[in-house]
Amino acid sequence: MSTFLENSTLFRKVLMALTGLFLSVFLIVHLAGNLQLLLPPDQASIQFNQYSKFMTSNLLIKIVSYVLYLSIILHAVLSLIITLKNKKSAGGGYAYDKRAKVSNWYSRNMGILGTIILLFLIVHMKDFWYEYKFGSLPMDAEGNKDLFSIVVSAFGEPLYVVGYIIAFVALGYHLLHGIFSAFKTFGAYPSRISSLLYFISTGLTILLTVGFIFIPIFIYLKYHIA
């Protein structure tokens, strides 16, 4: 029985690591696509709308998107299960307080960070993905759905921009703990390369967090302030 429980725990951790790394790769690709929003307005509009059409019409991308949705759900469910089990195993406030001396606050609050990210995902997919798939978007000069104008309009709301920033700060801390933890799950720690992997995890986290936060600030300043 104990062996089964141990194997179940290990399986959850491995699945959590795999889905987390897959989602990290998706974030890199997503950021690369979103960087087109920084181009001059006319060019940004055409290229971003063409990119959006490709991402929603290509068969291979559609298949990958289903894997993405499943990964998000699995990752969220597994995160909840692991968080609840960790709290149960802590056995009370004293044990939890002792963890504060040996771990970062974001490592102890992955559940809270994950909740912020999940709420952001719901709003984000409603405002962009759902609108693109099922809404009545205007068409651009090339005959593509004009998602660019929707994005620019959304980032014209200061509260929306602030909420976006908060969500990606939470995601940044989530990644800072999660990516390195995934490497540890696959046996990369302790080892000689653990420092290198920590450096890679930190660098990737900073790149993604700063990149995603910069875009709404840039759009707000360029299209709504200048």
C-alpha atoms as an extended CHARMM CRD file, in Angstrom:
* protein
*
       226  EXT
         1         1  MET       CA              0.0000000000        0.0000000000        0.0000000000  PROA      1               0.0000000000
         2         2  SER       CA              2.7630000000        2.4350000000        0.9250000000  PROA      2               0.0000000000
         3         3  THR       CA              4.5640000000        1.6200000000       -2.3400000000  PROA      3               0.0000000000
         4         4  PHE       CA              1.3940000000        2.4020000000       -4.3090000000  PROA      4               0.0000000000
         5         5  LEU       CA              0.9840000000        5.7160000000       -2.4990000000  PROA      5               0.0000000000
         6         6  GLU       CA              4.6110000000        6.6170000000       -3.1080000000  PROA      6               0.0000000000
         7         7  ASN       CA              4.2760000000        5.7290000000       -6.8000000000  PROA      7               0.0000000000
         8         8  SER       CA              1.0770000000        7.7840000000       -7.0490000000  PROA      8               0.0000000000
         9         9  THR       CA              2.8290000000       10.7880000000       -5.5190000000  PROA      9               0.0000000000
        10        10  LEU       CA              5.7710000000       10.3890000000       -7.8830000000  PROA      10              0.0000000000
        11        11  PHE       CA              3.4270000000       10.0440000000      -10.8740000000  PROA      11              0.0000000000
        12        12  ARG       CA              1.6460000000       13.2710000000       -9.9150000000  PROA      12              0.0000000000
        13        13  LYS       CA              4.9470000000       15.1130000000       -9.5660000000  PROA      13              0.0000000000
        14        14  VAL       CA              6.2100000000       13.8510000000      -12.9330000000  PROA      14              0.0000000000
        15        15  LEU       CA              2.9350000000       14.7680000000      -14.6470000000  PROA      15              0.0000000000
        16        16  MET       CA              3.0240000000       18.1550000000      -12.9340000000  PROA      16              0.0000000000
        17        17  ALA       CA              6.5880000000       18.6980000000      -14.1970000000  PROA      17              0.0000000000
        18        18  LEU       CA              5.7760000000       17.6050000000      -17.7600000000  PROA      18              0.0000000000
        19        19  THR       CA              2.7030000000       19.8160000000      -18.0720000000  PROA      19              0.0000000000
        20        20  GLY       CA              4.5670000000       22.7140000000      -16.4760000000  PROA      20              0.0000000000
        21        21  LEU       CA              7.4820000000       22.4680000000      -18.9060000000  PROA      21              0.0000000000
        22        22  PHE       CA              5.0900000000       22.1620000000      -21.8550000000  PROA      22              0.0000000000
        23        23  LEU       CA              3.2460000000       25.2820000000      -20.7130000000  PROA      23              0.0000000000
        24        24  SER       CA              6.5930000000       27.0810000000      -20.3550000000  PROA      24              0.0000000000
        25        25  VAL       CA              7.4390000000       26.2380000000      -23.9830000000  PROA      25              0.0000000000
        26        26  PHE       CA              4.0060000000       27.5250000000      -25.0040000000  PROA      26              0.0000000000
        27        27  LEU       CA              4.6740000000       30.8000000000      -23.1650000000  PROA      27              0.0000000000
        28        28  ILE       CA              7.9110000000       31.2680000000      -25.1290000000  PROA      28              0.0000000000
        29        29  VAL       CA              6.0820000000       30.7490000000      -28.4430000000  PROA      29              0.0000000000
        30        30  HSD       CA              3.1860000000       32.9460000000      -27.3230000000  PROA      30              0.0000000000
        31        31  LEU       CA              5.5120000000       35.7760000000      -26.3310000000  PROA      31              0.0000000000
        32        32  ALA       CA              7.3350000000       35.5240000000      -29.6730000000  PROA      32              0.0000000000
        33        33  GLY       CA              4.0130000000       35.9340000000      -31.4810000000  PROA      33              0.0000000000
        34        34  ASN       CA              2.8730000000       38.7930000000      -29.2680000000  PROA      34              0.0000000000
        35        35  LEU       CA              6.0820000000       40.7350000000      -29.9120000000  PROA      35              0.0000000000
        36        36  GLN       CA              4.5860000000       41.5880000000      -33.3040000000  PROA      36              0.0000000000
        37        37  LEU       CA              2.3930000000       44.0300000000      -31.3970000000  PROA      37              0.0000000000
        38        38  LEU       CA              5.4860000000       46.1960000000      -30.9330000000  PROA      38              0.0000000000
        39        39  LEU       CA              5.8840000000       46.7890000000      -34.6800000000  PROA      39              0.0000000000
        40        40  PRO       CA              4.7310000000       50.0550000000      -36.3110000000  PROA      40              0.0000000000
        41        41  PRO       CA              0.8880000000       50.2170000000      -36.2080000000  PROA      41              0.0000000000
        42        42  ASP       CA              0.0980000000       49.3270000000      -39.8420000000  PROA      42              0.0000000000
        43        43  GLN       CA              2.6230000000       46.5140000000      -39.9160000000  PROA      43              0.0000000000
        44        44  ALA       CA              1.6370000000       45.2590000000      -36.4670000000  PROA      44              0.0000000000
        45        45  SER       CA             -2.0420000000       45.1260000000      -37.4110000000  PROA      45              0.0000000000
        46        46  ILE       CA             -1.4860000000       43.0780000000      -40.5700000000  PROA      46              0.0000000000
        47        47  GLN       CA              1.1180000000       40.6890000000      -39.1560000000  PROA      47              0.0000000000
        48        48  PHE       CA             -0.6130000000       40.0810000000      -35.8250000000  PROA      48              0.0000000000
        49        49  ASN       CA             -3.9590000000       39.3880000000      -37.4940000000  PROA      49              0.0000000000
        50        50  GLN       CA             -2.3230000000       37.0240000000      -39.9760000000  PROA      50              0.0000000000
        51        51  TYR       CA             -0.5450000000       35.2950000000      -37.1120000000  PROA      51              0.0000000000
        52        52  SER       CA             -3.8320000000       34.9790000000      -35.1870000000  PROA      52              0.0000000000
        53        53  LYS       CA             -5.5320000000       33.4490000000      -38.2330000000  PROA      53              0.0000000000
        54        54  PHE       CA             -2.7040000000       30.9420000000      -38.6930000000  PROA      54              0.0000000000
        55        55  MET       CA             -2.7780000000       29.9530000000      -35.0180000000  PROA      55              0.0000000000
        56        56  THR       CA             -6.5060000000       29.2050000000      -35.1870000000  PROA      56              0.0000000000
        57        57  SER       CA             -6.7580000000       27.5970000000      -38.6350000000  PROA      57              0.0000000000
        58        58  ASN       CA             -3.6740000000       25.3810000000      -38.9910000000  PROA      58              0.0000000000
        59        59  LEU       CA             -4.5610000000       21.7310000000      -38.2750000000  PROA      59              0.0000000000
        60        60  LEU       CA             -1.3150000000       20.9550000000      -36.4320000000  PROA      60              0.0000000000
        61        61  ILE       CA             -1.6840000000       24.0470000000      -34.2770000000  PROA      61              0.0000000000
        62        62  LYS       CA             -5.2650000000       23.0440000000      -33.4710000000  PROA      62              0.0000000000
        63        63  ILE       CA             -4.0920000000       19.6290000000      -32.2650000000  PROA      63              0.0000000000
        64        64  VAL       CA             -1.3810000000       21.2410000000      -30.1380000000  PROA      64              0.0000000000
        65        65  SER       CA             -3.9680000000       23.6670000000      -28.7250000000  PROA      65              0.0000000000
        66        66  TYR       CA             -6.0790000000       20.7490000000      -27.4620000000  PROA      66              0.0000000000
        67        67  VAL       CA             -2.9760000000       19.3620000000      -25.7440000000  PROA      67              0.0000000000
        68        68  LEU       CA             -2.4490000000       22.8370000000      -24.2990000000  PROA      68              0.0000000000
        69        69  TYR       CA             -5.9790000000       23.0330000000      -22.8650000000  PROA      69              0.0000000000
        70        70  LEU       CA             -5.6050000000       19.5690000000      -21.3420000000  PROA      70              0.0000000000
        71        71  SER       CA             -2.2190000000       20.5330000000      -19.8840000000  PROA      71              0.0000000000
        72        72  ILE       CA             -3.6670000000       23.6600000000      -18.2650000000  PROA      72              0.0000000000
        73        73  ILE       CA             -6.4820000000       21.6710000000      -16.6610000000  PROA      73              0.0000000000
        74        74  LEU       CA             -4.1700000000       18.8570000000      -15.5110000000  PROA      74              0.0000000000
        75        75  HSD       CA             -1.5990000000       21.2960000000      -14.1570000000  PROA      75              0.0000000000
        76        76  ALA       CA             -4.2480000000       23.2210000000      -12.2130000000  PROA      76              0.0000000000
        77        77  VAL       CA             -5.8260000000       20.0670000000      -10.7610000000  PROA      77              0.0000000000
        78        78  LEU       CA             -2.4710000000       18.5270000000       -9.8370000000  PROA      78              0.0000000000
        79        79  SER       CA             -1.3450000000       21.8030000000       -8.2730000000  PROA      79              0.0000000000
        80        80  LEU       CA             -4.4640000000       21.8450000000       -6.1160000000  PROA      80              0.0000000000
        81        81  ILE       CA             -3.9860000000       18.2180000000       -5.0440000000  PROA      81              0.0000000000
        82        82  ILE       CA             -0.3200000000       18.7060000000       -4.1840000000  PROA      82              0.0000000000
        83        83  THR       CA             -1.0410000000       21.9530000000       -2.3040000000  PROA      83              0.0000000000
        84        84  LEU       CA             -3.7510000000       20.3050000000       -0.2010000000  PROA      84              0.0000000000
        85        85  LYS       CA             -1.5450000000       17.2840000000        0.5480000000  PROA      85              0.0000000000
        86        86  ASN       CA              1.3530000000       19.5320000000        1.5520000000  PROA      86              0.0000000000
        87        87  LYS       CA             -0.8730000000       21.4680000000        3.9530000000  PROA      87              0.0000000000
        88        88  LYS       CA             -2.2000000000       18.2390000000        5.4160000000  PROA      88              0.0000000000
        89        89  SER       CA              1.2870000000       16.7930000000        5.8720000000  PROA      89              0.0000000000
        90        90  ALA       CA              2.4860000000       20.0270000000        7.5260000000  PROA      90              0.0000000000
        91        91  GLY       CA              0.3540000000       19.0710000000       10.5130000000  PROA      91              0.0000000000
        92        92  GLY       CA             -0.3400000000       22.5650000000       11.8160000000  PROA      92              0.0000000000
        93        93  GLY       CA              0.9460000000       26.0970000000       12.0020000000  PROA      93              0.0000000000
        94        94  TYR       CA              4.1710000000       25.2930000000       13.8360000000  PROA      94              0.0000000000
        95        95  ALA       CA              5.4480000000       23.0070000000       11.0980000000  PROA      95              0.0000000000
        96        96  TYR       CA              4.4180000000       25.5280000000        8.4670000000  PROA      96              0.0000000000
        97        97  ASP       CA              6.2140000000       28.3200000000       10.2410000000  PROA      97              0.0000000000
        98        98  LYS       CA              9.4150000000       26.2930000000       10.3400000000  PROA      98              0.0000000000
        99        99  ARG       CA              9.3110000000       26.0110000000        6.5470000000  PROA      99              0.0000000000
       100       100  ALA       CA              9.6010000000       29.8030000000        6.3420000000  PROA      100             0.0000000000
       101       101  LYS       CA             13.1980000000       29.5270000000        7.5570000000  PROA      101             0.0000000000
       102       102  VAL       CA             14.2830000000       27.2380000000        4.7210000000  PROA      102             0.0000000000
       103       103  SER       CA             12.0810000000       28.1790000000        1.7380000000  PROA      103             0.0000000000
       104       104  ASN       CA             11.0530000000       31.2550000000       -0.2430000000  PROA      104             0.0000000000
       105       105  TRP       CA              7.6110000000       32.7460000000        0.3530000000  PROA      105             0.0000000000
       106       106  TYR       CA              6.5680000000       32.0710000000       -3.2510000000  PROA      106             0.0000000000
       107       107  SER       CA              7.4690000000       28.4070000000       -2.8510000000  PROA      107             0.0000000000
       108       108  ARG       CA              5.1110000000       28.2160000000        0.1300000000  PROA      108             0.0000000000
       109       109  ASN       CA              2.3180000000       30.0850000000       -1.6400000000  PROA      109             0.0000000000
       110       110  MET       CA              2.1300000000       28.3740000000       -5.0260000000  PROA      110             0.0000000000
       111       111  GLY       CA             -1.5650000000       27.7560000000       -4.4280000000  PROA      111             0.0000000000
       112       112  ILE       CA             -2.3050000000       31.4850000000       -4.1080000000  PROA      112             0.0000000000
       113       113  LEU       CA             -0.1550000000       32.3330000000       -7.1270000000  PROA      113             0.0000000000
       114       114  GLY       CA             -1.8200000000       29.5660000000       -9.1140000000  PROA      114             0.0000000000
       115       115  THR       CA             -5.2770000000       30.9040000000       -8.2170000000  PROA      115             0.0000000000
       116       116  ILE       CA             -4.3420000000       34.3850000000       -9.4730000000  PROA      116             0.0000000000
       117       117  ILE       CA             -3.0350000000       32.8740000000      -12.7060000000  PROA      117             0.0000000000
       118       118  LEU       CA             -6.1450000000       30.7220000000      -13.1660000000  PROA      118             0.0000000000
       119       119  LEU       CA             -8.4580000000       33.7200000000      -12.7080000000  PROA      119             0.0000000000
       120       120  PHE       CA             -6.3580000000       35.6600000000      -15.2010000000  PROA      120             0.0000000000
       121       121  LEU       CA             -6.5760000000       32.8140000000      -17.7180000000  PROA      121             0.0000000000
       122       122  ILE       CA            -10.3660000000       32.7760000000      -17.4930000000  PROA      122             0.0000000000
       123       123  VAL       CA            -10.5900000000       36.5310000000      -18.1300000000  PROA      123             0.0000000000
       124       124  HSD       CA             -7.8640000000       36.4590000000      -20.7930000000  PROA      124             0.0000000000
       125       125  MET       CA             -9.4480000000       33.6270000000      -22.7970000000  PROA      125             0.0000000000
       126       126  LYS       CA            -12.8850000000       35.2260000000      -22.5250000000  PROA      126             0.0000000000
       127       127  ASP       CA            -11.6560000000       38.5980000000      -23.7950000000  PROA      127             0.0000000000
       128       128  PHE       CA             -9.4330000000       37.3330000000      -26.6070000000  PROA      128             0.0000000000
       129       129  TRP       CA             -9.7780000000       33.6310000000      -27.4660000000  PROA      129             0.0000000000
       130       130  TYR       CA            -13.5710000000       33.4850000000      -27.0410000000  PROA      130             0.0000000000
       131       131  GLU       CA            -14.0840000000       36.7930000000      -28.8390000000  PROA      131             0.0000000000
       132       132  TYR       CA            -11.9090000000       35.6500000000      -31.7330000000  PROA      132             0.0000000000
       133       133  LYS       CA            -13.6290000000       32.2760000000      -32.0750000000  PROA      133             0.0000000000
       134       134  PHE       CA            -17.2450000000       33.2210000000      -31.3610000000  PROA      134             0.0000000000
       135       135  GLY       CA            -17.4810000000       37.0120000000      -31.2500000000  PROA      135             0.0000000000
       136       136  SER       CA            -18.2840000000       39.4620000000      -34.0390000000  PROA      136             0.0000000000
       137       137  LEU       CA            -14.8890000000       40.9680000000      -34.6820000000  PROA      137             0.0000000000
       138       138  PRO       CA            -14.3740000000       43.6070000000      -37.3950000000  PROA      138             0.0000000000
       139       139  MET       CA            -12.2660000000       42.6680000000      -40.4160000000  PROA      139             0.0000000000
       140       140  ASP       CA             -8.9840000000       44.3430000000      -41.3270000000  PROA      140             0.0000000000
       141       141  ALA       CA             -7.9040000000       45.5100000000      -44.7870000000  PROA      141             0.0000000000
       142       142  GLU       CA             -6.6110000000       42.0090000000      -45.5860000000  PROA      142             0.0000000000
       143       143  GLY       CA             -9.9210000000       40.3420000000      -44.7620000000  PROA      143             0.0000000000
       144       144  ASN       CA             -8.7330000000       38.8290000000      -41.4690000000  PROA      144             0.0000000000
       145       145  LYS       CA            -10.4500000000       39.1550000000      -38.0950000000  PROA      145             0.0000000000
       146       146  ASP       CA             -9.0510000000       42.2990000000      -36.4940000000  PROA      146             0.0000000000
       147       147  LEU       CA             -7.8480000000       40.9300000000      -33.1600000000  PROA      147             0.0000000000
       148       148  PHE       CA             -5.1710000000       43.6250000000      -33.1320000000  PROA      148             0.0000000000
       149       149  SER       CA             -7.7620000000       46.3610000000      -32.5670000000  PROA      149             0.0000000000
       150       150  ILE       CA             -9.3440000000       44.3300000000      -29.7410000000  PROA      150             0.0000000000
       151       151  VAL       CA             -5.9750000000       43.9610000000      -28.0060000000  PROA      151             0.0000000000
       152       152  VAL       CA             -5.1650000000       47.6600000000      -28.3850000000  PROA      152             0.0000000000
       153       153  SER       CA             -8.6070000000       48.5800000000      -27.0380000000  PROA      153             0.0000000000
       154       154  ALA       CA             -8.2940000000       46.2290000000      -24.0280000000  PROA      154             0.0000000000
       155       155  PHE       CA             -4.9020000000       47.6600000000      -23.0870000000  PROA      155             0.0000000000
       156       156  GLY       CA             -6.3650000000       51.1430000000      -23.1850000000  PROA      156             0.0000000000
       157       157  GLU       CA             -7.9700000000       50.4320000000      -19.8090000000  PROA      157             0.0000000000
       158       158  PRO       CA             -5.5170000000       51.2350000000      -16.9680000000  PROA      158             0.0000000000
       159       159  LEU       CA             -7.1190000000       48.7090000000      -14.5950000000  PROA      159             0.0000000000
       160       160  TYR       CA             -6.8390000000       46.0000000000      -17.2400000000  PROA      160             0.0000000000
       161       161  VAL       CA             -3.1480000000       46.7780000000      -17.6850000000  PROA      161             0.0000000000
       162       162  VAL       CA             -2.5740000000       46.7100000000      -13.9160000000  PROA      162             0.0000000000
       163       163  GLY       CA             -4.4150000000       43.3960000000      -13.6220000000  PROA      163             0.0000000000
       164       164  TYR       CA             -2.3470000000       41.9930000000      -16.4730000000  PROA      164             0.0000000000
       165       165  ILE       CA              0.8710000000       43.0660000000      -14.7440000000  PROA      165             0.0000000000
       166       166  ILE       CA             -0.2040000000       41.5420000000      -11.4090000000  PROA      166             0.0000000000
       167       167  ALA       CA             -1.0620000000       38.2700000000      -13.1490000000  PROA      167             0.0000000000
       168       168  PHE       CA              2.3230000000       38.0320000000      -14.8430000000  PROA      168             0.0000000000
       169       169  VAL       CA              4.2090000000       38.9460000000      -11.6800000000  PROA      169             0.0000000000
       170       170  ALA       CA              2.3690000000       36.0150000000      -10.0750000000  PROA      170             0.0000000000
       171       171  LEU       CA              3.2360000000       33.8620000000      -13.0830000000  PROA      171             0.0000000000
       172       172  GLY       CA              6.8640000000       34.9330000000      -12.8040000000  PROA      172             0.0000000000
       173       173  TYR       CA              7.1240000000       33.7380000000       -9.2090000000  PROA      173             0.0000000000
       174       174  HSD       CA              5.2410000000       30.5770000000      -10.1700000000  PROA      174             0.0000000000
       175       175  LEU       CA              7.7680000000       29.8980000000      -12.9570000000  PROA      175             0.0000000000
       176       176  LEU       CA             10.7250000000       30.7550000000      -10.7440000000  PROA      176             0.0000000000
       177       177  HSD       CA              9.7630000000       27.9210000000       -8.4350000000  PROA      177             0.0000000000
       178       178  GLY       CA              8.1220000000       25.6240000000      -10.9810000000  PROA      178             0.0000000000
       179       179  ILE       CA             10.7250000000       25.3320000000      -13.7420000000  PROA      179             0.0000000000
       180       180  PHE       CA             13.5650000000       24.4680000000      -11.3760000000  PROA      180             0.0000000000
       181       181  SER       CA             11.2970000000       22.1030000000       -9.4350000000  PROA      181             0.0000000000
       182       182  ALA       CA             10.5030000000       20.3220000000      -12.7010000000  PROA      182             0.0000000000
       183       183  PHE       CA             14.2140000000       19.8090000000      -13.3390000000  PROA      183             0.0000000000
       184       184  LYS       CA             14.5800000000       18.4600000000       -9.7920000000  PROA      184             0.0000000000
       185       185  THR       CA             11.7090000000       16.0300000000      -10.3910000000  PROA      185             0.0000000000
       186       186  PHE       CA             13.6300000000       14.5310000000      -13.3150000000  PROA      186             0.0000000000
       187       187  GLY       CA             16.7250000000       13.9990000000      -11.1610000000  PROA      187             0.0000000000
       188       188  ALA       CA             18.7180000000       17.0960000000      -12.0970000000  PROA      188             0.0000000000
       189       189  TYR       CA             19.2600000000       17.9640000000       -8.4270000000  PROA      189             0.0000000000
       190       190  PRO       CA             21.5080000000       17.5210000000       -6.5800000000  PROA      190             0.0000000000
       191       191  SER       CA             24.0490000000       17.4440000000       -9.3860000000  PROA      191             0.0000000000
       192       192  ARG       CA             26.8530000000       19.4420000000      -10.9140000000  PROA      192             0.0000000000
       193       193  ILE       CA             24.4600000000       21.1180000000      -13.3260000000  PROA      193             0.0000000000
       194       194  SER       CA             21.9550000000       22.2310000000      -10.6960000000  PROA      194             0.0000000000
       195       195  SER       CA             23.4570000000       25.7430000000      -10.5860000000  PROA      195             0.0000000000
       196       196  LEU       CA             23.2870000000       26.0000000000      -14.3780000000  PROA      196             0.0000000000
       197       197  LEU       CA             19.6800000000       24.8220000000      -14.4080000000  PROA      197             0.0000000000
       198       198  TYR       CA             18.7990000000       27.3560000000      -11.7110000000  PROA      198             0.0000000000
       199       199  PHE       CA             20.4370000000       30.0720000000      -13.8140000000  PROA      199             0.0000000000
       200       200  ILE       CA             18.4660000000       28.9580000000      -16.8910000000  PROA      200             0.0000000000
       201       201  SER       CA             15.2190000000       28.8210000000      -14.9010000000  PROA      201             0.0000000000
       202       202  THR       CA             15.7710000000       32.3000000000      -13.4790000000  PROA      202             0.0000000000
       203       203  GLY       CA             16.7940000000       33.7670000000      -16.8340000000  PROA      203             0.0000000000
       204       204  LEU       CA             13.7920000000       32.2690000000      -18.6230000000  PROA      204             0.0000000000
       205       205  THR       CA             11.4630000000       33.4830000000      -15.8870000000  PROA      205             0.0000000000
       206       206  ILE       CA             12.7750000000       37.0550000000      -16.0960000000  PROA      206             0.0000000000
       207       207  LEU       CA             12.5920000000       37.0170000000      -19.9090000000  PROA      207             0.0000000000
       208       208  LEU       CA              8.9790000000       35.8290000000      -19.9820000000  PROA      208             0.0000000000
       209       209  THR       CA              7.7820000000       38.0420000000      -17.1400000000  PROA      209             0.0000000000
       210       210  VAL       CA              9.3880000000       41.2420000000      -18.4260000000  PROA      210             0.0000000000
       211       211  GLY       CA              8.3980000000       40.4540000000      -22.0140000000  PROA      211             0.0000000000
       212       212  PHE       CA              4.7230000000       39.9240000000      -21.2830000000  PROA      212             0.0000000000
       213       213  ILE       CA              4.5180000000       42.9040000000      -18.9150000000  PROA      213             0.0000000000
       214       214  PHE       CA              6.2600000000       45.2440000000      -21.3730000000  PROA      214             0.0000000000
       215       215  ILE       CA              3.7000000000       44.6710000000      -24.1560000000  PROA      215             0.0000000000
       216       216  PRO       CA              0.5620000000       46.1080000000      -22.4520000000  PROA      216             0.0000000000
       217       217  ILE       CA              2.5640000000       49.0210000000      -21.0360000000  PROA      217             0.0000000000
       218       218  PHE       CA              3.9670000000       49.7640000000      -24.5070000000  PROA      218             0.0000000000
       219       219  ILE       CA              0.5020000000       49.6080000000      -26.1120000000  PROA      219             0.0000000000
       220       220  TYR       CA             -1.0530000000       51.7980000000      -23.4210000000  PROA      220             0.0000000000
       221       221  LEU       CA              1.6480000000       54.4500000000      -23.7410000000  PROA      221             0.0000000000
       222       222  LYS       CA              1.8390000000       54.3560000000      -27.5640000000  PROA      222             0.0000000000
       223       223  TYR       CA             -1.8370000000       54.1950000000      -28.4980000000  PROA      223             0.0000000000
       224       224  HSD       CA             -3.6070000000       55.8340000000      -25.5640000000  PROA      224             0.0000000000
       225       225  ILE       CA             -1.2020000000       58.3860000000      -24.0960000000  PROA      225             0.0000000000
       226       226  ALA       CA              1.0380000000       59.6020000000      -26.9590000000  PROA      226             0.0000000000
